[in-house]
Amino acid sequence: MNRIIAIALLAFAGVASGGSALAQEPGVRATIPFDFAIGNNVLPAGHYQIVAQSHNLVQVRNRDYGTTSWIVALPGDSGGRNDGKLVFDKYGDQYFLISASSASAGLSIVISPSRLEKQVRDREARVGAPQQTLIALK
């Protein structure tokens, strides 16, 4: 009887630990407090998960709505100490994600300017240089 209880407890522990391993999400998470563009898509403010799926393919998932955007990005500079950050260019009241990096998640990407960003940059060039906004990753 003790043997059956021990096997049952071991099986339960295996299922419970397997469930927690599945609950861990890959990549990095960030709370972005403003609407922003990635590529030619404008995404709402919210909680995001960013995962490098392959060398150049990156998934950006809105955890609030469950929507996903995909982007082709260039490898960034992975040298040096990096605690994790997202970098945005800001033109007026529009934000454009230009890079993401996190040493712990093995993420270092640079996003080429989209057609939308180039149009906004050209329009705002008369006003002044773009500002950059950084958001720390979780």
C-alpha positions as CSV (number, residue, x, y, z in Angstrom):
1,M,0.0,0.0,0.0
2,N,2.8,2.4,0.8
3,R,4.4,1.6,-2.5
4,I,1.2,2.7,-4.4
5,I,1.0,5.9,-2.4
6,A,4.6,6.7,-3.1
7,I,4.1,6.0,-6.9
8,A,1.0,8.2,-6.9
9,L,2.8,11.0,-5.1
10,L,5.8,10.7,-7.5
11,A,3.4,10.8,-10.5
12,F,1.6,13.9,-9.1
13,A,4.9,15.7,-8.4
14,G,6.0,15.0,-12.0
15,V,2.7,16.4,-13.4
16,A,2.9,19.4,-11.2
17,S,6.5,20.3,-12.0
18,G,5.8,19.6,-15.7
19,G,2.9,22.1,-15.6
20,S,5.1,24.8,-14.1
21,A,7.8,24.2,-16.7
22,L,5.2,24.7,-19.4
23,A,4.0,27.9,-17.8
24,Q,7.4,29.5,-18.1
25,E,7.4,31.7,-21.1
26,P,10.5,32.1,-23.3
27,G,11.9,35.5,-24.4
28,V,11.4,38.7,-22.5
29,R,8.4,40.6,-21.2
30,A,7.8,44.3,-21.1
31,T,5.0,46.7,-20.2
32,I,4.9,49.4,-22.9
33,P,2.8,52.4,-21.7
34,F,2.2,53.9,-25.2
35,D,1.0,52.8,-28.7
36,F,4.0,52.0,-30.9
37,A,4.8,50.9,-34.4
38,I,6.8,47.8,-35.4
39,G,7.3,47.6,-39.1
40,N,4.2,49.1,-40.6
41,N,1.9,47.9,-37.8
42,V,0.7,50.1,-35.0
43,L,0.3,48.2,-31.7
44,P,-1.6,49.3,-28.6
45,A,0.0,49.9,-25.2
46,G,0.1,46.9,-23.0
47,H,2.0,43.9,-21.8
48,Y,4.2,42.3,-24.4
49,Q,6.4,39.2,-24.8
50,I,9.2,39.3,-27.3
51,V,10.8,36.0,-28.5
52,A,13.5,35.4,-31.1
53,Q,12.1,32.5,-33.1
54,S,15.2,32.2,-35.3
55,H,18.2,34.2,-36.3
56,N,16.1,37.0,-37.9
57,L,12.5,36.2,-37.1
58,V,11.1,37.8,-34.0
59,Q,7.6,37.3,-32.4
60,V,6.0,40.2,-30.6
61,R,2.9,39.1,-28.7
62,N,0.5,41.3,-26.9
63,R,-0.3,39.4,-23.7
64,D,-3.4,41.4,-23.0
65,Y,-5.2,40.6,-26.3
66,G,-3.3,37.5,-27.4
67,T,-2.4,39.1,-30.7
68,T,0.9,38.4,-32.4
69,S,3.1,40.3,-34.8
70,W,6.1,39.0,-36.6
71,I,9.1,41.0,-37.7
72,V,12.3,40.3,-39.6
73,A,15.1,41.9,-37.7
74,L,18.9,42.2,-38.0
75,P,21.2,40.8,-35.3
76,G,22.3,43.5,-32.9
77,D,25.4,44.0,-30.9
78,S,25.5,41.2,-28.3
79,G,28.8,42.3,-26.7
80,G,29.1,43.8,-23.2
81,R,26.8,43.6,-20.2
82,N,23.1,44.0,-21.0
83,D,20.3,44.0,-18.5
84,G,17.6,44.1,-21.2
85,K,16.0,47.1,-22.8
86,L,13.7,48.1,-25.7
87,V,14.7,51.3,-27.6
88,F,12.1,53.4,-29.4
89,D,12.5,56.4,-31.7
90,K,9.9,59.0,-30.9
91,Y,8.7,61.5,-33.5
92,G,6.0,63.9,-32.1
93,D,3.6,61.5,-30.4
94,Q,4.5,58.4,-32.4
95,Y,6.9,55.7,-31.2
96,F,8.8,53.2,-33.3
97,L,10.5,50.1,-31.8
98,I,14.1,50.2,-33.2
99,S,15.9,47.6,-31.1
100,A,15.5,45.0,-28.3
101,S,18.2,43.3,-26.3
102,S,18.5,41.0,-23.3
103,A,21.6,39.0,-22.5
104,S,19.7,36.6,-20.2
105,A,17.2,35.8,-23.0
106,G,19.8,35.7,-25.8
107,L,18.0,38.5,-27.6
108,S,19.8,41.2,-29.5
109,I,18.0,42.7,-32.6
110,V,17.9,45.9,-34.6
111,I,14.8,46.7,-36.6
112,S,15.2,48.5,-39.9
113,P,13.1,51.7,-40.3
114,S,9.8,50.9,-41.9
115,R,8.1,52.9,-44.7
116,L,5.8,54.4,-42.1
117,E,8.7,55.4,-39.9
118,K,10.6,57.0,-42.8
119,Q,7.5,59.0,-43.8
120,V,7.0,60.3,-40.2
121,R,10.7,61.0,-39.8
122,D,10.7,63.0,-43.0
123,R,7.6,64.9,-42.0
124,E,9.0,65.6,-38.5
125,A,12.5,66.5,-39.7
126,R,11.5,70.2,-39.8
127,V,10.7,70.1,-36.1
128,G,13.9,68.5,-34.8
129,A,15.8,65.3,-34.1
130,P,13.9,62.3,-32.8
131,Q,14.0,61.5,-29.2
132,Q,14.7,58.0,-27.9
133,T,12.8,56.2,-25.2
134,L,14.1,53.2,-23.3
135,I,12.0,50.6,-21.5
136,A,13.6,48.1,-19.1
137,L,12.6,44.4,-19.7
138,K,11.4,42.0,-17.1
